[in-house]
Amino acid sequence: MSNKNSIKGVVLIILLVLPFLVYFLLVYNAEENFFVKLEYVGPRETVKNEKGTYDTLAYTVPAFAYTTQDDTLLTSKDLEGKIYLVNFFFTTCPSICPAMNYNVAQVQERFKGYEDFRIVSFTVNPEHDSVEVLKAYAQQIGAEPGRWYFLTGNRESIYKTANGFFLSAMEDVEAEGGFLHSENLVLVDWKGRIRSGVDENGNLKGVYNGLETVAINDLKDDIKVLIAEYEKEKSVIEYREEKARRKKEEAKR
C-alpha cells in the first residue's frame, strides 16, 4: 500500500511540476529557443550597420497616428512593446463587419489577461464614424477600454495605412454600404513587424480570415506562440542586463 501511495505521490508531483518546467524551457531559458517562432511577413530590407556589414531586416508597418474612440491620439509608436491585432471595418457595414468583429471580440476575451496585447480597428468611413459614433460602437460590442482601439482620421491616409498592412480599403458605391475592405486580420509584434504562422502544408498564412472559425483558432494559437517569443526575448534582455550589472560590481571589488 505504501508503495502505491509513493507512486501516486510521485505522479502528482510530476503533473504539478511538468507544466512549469515546460513553460520555463519555452520562455525563460536565457540562451536557447525551444519553440518554432512565427514567420515574418513582407519584403525584407538590407541595410548597412555600424560595423560596415549588412543586416537583413524584417518589414515593419508604416508609422501612423489616428484619433481613438476616446478622442485621444494613438500612434504606431505607442504600440511599440505591444503585440497587436489589426483590422478594417465601418460601423454601418451591413455585411462582413458584424461577424468579423464578433470574432475579434472572442480574441479579446481569450487574451484579456495578457497586459501587452492590443487590438486596433480602423474605420474606412471616417466621415461618418466620428469619435462619438466609434465610442458607442465600442461599448455595444464590448470592447475593453485601453485594449481595443477604434481609429478615425483622414480617409486617404487610412487607406494608405491599410496598404501598409497589406490589406485593402476603398470607397465603392456598388458595394454593400458603399465601401470595400478586407475581412482579414493582421498580427503585429512588439517591434511593428507583421508575423504569421504557416499552414499544414508549410505555406505562410500571412493573414487570418476574420470570418472563419478555423482561421480564428489558428490566430489564437499563433498569438500564444508570439507571446512566448516576446516573453522569451524580455527574459533574455533581463538576464543579460543582470549579468552585465554583476560583472560591473565584481570589477569594482
Secondary structure by P-SEA (a helix, b strand, c coil): caaaaaaaaaaaaaaacaaaaaaaaaccccccccbbbbbbccbbbbbbccccbbbbbcccccccccccccccccccccccccccccccccccccccaaaaaaaaaaaaaacccccccbbbbbbcccccccaaaaaaaaaaaccccccbbbbbccaaaaaaaaaaacbbbbbbcccccccccccbbbbbccccbbbbbbccccccccccccccaaaaaaaaaaaaaaaaaaaaaaaaaaaaaaaaaaaaaaaac
